[in-house]
Amino acid sequence: MPELAHRISKSNLKDLHEVAGMTFRKNGQIIRTPDRPFIQNLDERPHPAYKHFALSKYCRFGKLILPIIASRESAFSCSLCLALLIAGKKFRARSLKNVVDELEWLRDTHGADAFAFYDDTFTFDRKRVSEICREMKKGNVDLP
């Protein structure tokens, strides 16, 4: 996305075919560039920029419930699901510390009353779920 934003800011859309992961129409033809590689180290990703969102839209039952993604993977190759294309087949996970740090940030910076894991296969690895819960207890993250 930064590469595309840079090209747009420079009004240089003539060479979109050089940007990986693009699909666009040129002279009536659909052009698709090679896929971008998946991000391997998810801990390098910044926290979501919630300052640009209306957090009131995340309120349910009077509670601010913010999403978090702790890992990416499509464990199954379901024919109608886009998760395989979006997340990849190989399991990639954020470190436990990184996940708990974000939960604390959601609570302390944005006033989250609760959170929801949006991983496609969050409960697939029960041992990892238990480890995340233990780290939450250690970090005193008392959010439902």
C-alpha positions in Angstrom: 0.0 0.0 0.0 2.8 2.5 0.7 4.2 1.9 -2.7 0.9 2.6 -4.4 0.2 5.7 -2.2 3.6 7.0 -3.2 2.9 6.6 -6.9 -0.5 8.2 -6.5 1.0 11.2 -4.7 3.5 11.6 -7.5 0.7 11.2 -10.1 2.8 8.4 -11.6 0.1 5.8 -12.4 1.6 4.9 -15.8 3.8 2.1 -14.4 1.3 0.3 -12.1 2.4 -2.9 -13.7 5.6 -2.6 -11.7 3.7 -2.7 -8.4 3.2 -6.3 -7.0 -0.3 -7.3 -5.9 -2.2 -5.0 -8.2 -5.2 -5.7 -10.5 -6.3 -2.9 -12.7 -7.8 -2.2 -16.1 -5.7 -0.6 -18.9 -7.0 0.0 -22.4 -10.0 -2.3 -21.7 -7.8 -5.2 -20.5 -7.5 -6.5 -17.0 -3.9 -6.5 -15.8 -2.9 -8.5 -12.7 0.7 -8.2 -11.4 2.4 -11.0 -9.4 1.2 -11.5 -5.8 3.1 -9.7 -3.0 4.9 -12.0 -0.6 3.2 -12.4 2.8 4.6 -10.5 5.8 6.5 -13.1 7.8 7.3 -11.2 11.0 3.9 -9.9 12.1 5.5 -8.2 15.2 6.9 -5.6 12.8 3.4 -4.4 11.9 2.2 -1.2 13.7 -0.9 -1.1 15.8 -4.1 -0.1 13.8 -4.5 3.6 13.4 -7.7 3.9 15.3 -7.3 7.7 15.5 -8.6 7.7 12.0 -11.8 5.8 12.8 -15.0 6.6 14.5 -14.6 4.3 17.5 -18.3 4.8 18.3 -19.0 2.3 15.5 -17.2 -0.4 17.6 -19.6 0.0 20.5 -22.0 -2.8 21.2 -24.3 -2.9 24.3 -22.6 0.2 25.6 -19.2 -1.3 25.5 -16.2 -0.4 23.2 -15.2 -3.7 21.7 -12.0 -3.5 19.6 -10.7 -6.2 17.2 -7.2 -7.8 17.4 -5.5 -10.3 15.1 -2.9 -12.5 16.7 -2.0 -14.7 13.8 -2.6 -15.2 10.1 -3.3 -18.5 8.4 -5.9 -20.4 6.4 -5.7 -23.9 7.8 -8.2 -25.2 5.2 -8.5 -24.7 1.5 -12.2 -24.0 1.3 -13.2 -23.3 -2.2 -15.5 -20.3 -1.4 -13.2 -18.7 1.2 -10.8 -15.8 0.4 -8.8 -16.4 3.6 -6.2 -18.5 1.7 -5.5 -15.6 -0.7 -5.5 -13.0 2.1 -3.7 -14.8 4.9 -1.8 -17.6 3.2 -1.6 -21.3 4.0 1.5 -21.0 6.3 0.8 -20.2 10.0 2.4 -16.9 11.0 1.8 -15.6 14.5 2.7 -12.5 16.6 4.7 -13.1 19.7 2.7 -13.5 22.9 4.3 -10.3 24.3 3.3 -8.3 21.2 -0.3 -9.5 21.4 -0.6 -8.6 25.1 1.1 -5.2 24.5 -1.6 -4.4 21.9 -4.4 -5.5 24.3 -2.9 -3.2 26.9 -2.7 -0.4 24.3 -6.4 -1.0 23.3 -7.4 -0.7 26.9 -5.1 2.2 28.0 -5.0 4.4 24.8 -8.4 3.8 23.4 -10.5 2.9 26.4 -11.5 -0.6 25.2 -14.0 -2.3 27.4 -13.5 -5.6 25.6 -11.8 -7.1 22.6 -12.5 -9.7 19.9 -10.0 -11.9 18.2 -10.5 -11.8 14.5 -8.0 -14.6 13.6 -9.6 -17.1 11.1 -8.3 -20.0 13.2 -7.7 -18.5 16.6 -8.9 -21.6 18.6 -7.2 -24.0 16.2 -4.1 -24.2 18.4 -5.5 -24.6 21.9 -2.1 -24.5 23.5 -1.4 -21.0 22.0 -4.8 -19.8 23.2 -3.9 -20.9 26.7 -0.5 -19.2 26.5 -2.1 -16.0 25.4 -4.5 -16.2 28.3 -1.6 -16.8 30.7 0.3 -13.8 29.3 -2.9 -11.7 29.7 -3.1 -12.7 33.4 0.6 -11.9 33.9 0.1 -8.5 32.2 -3.0 -7.8 34.2 -5.1 -7.5 31.1 -8.5 -7.8 32.7 -10.7 -7.4 29.7 -13.4 -9.8 28.5 
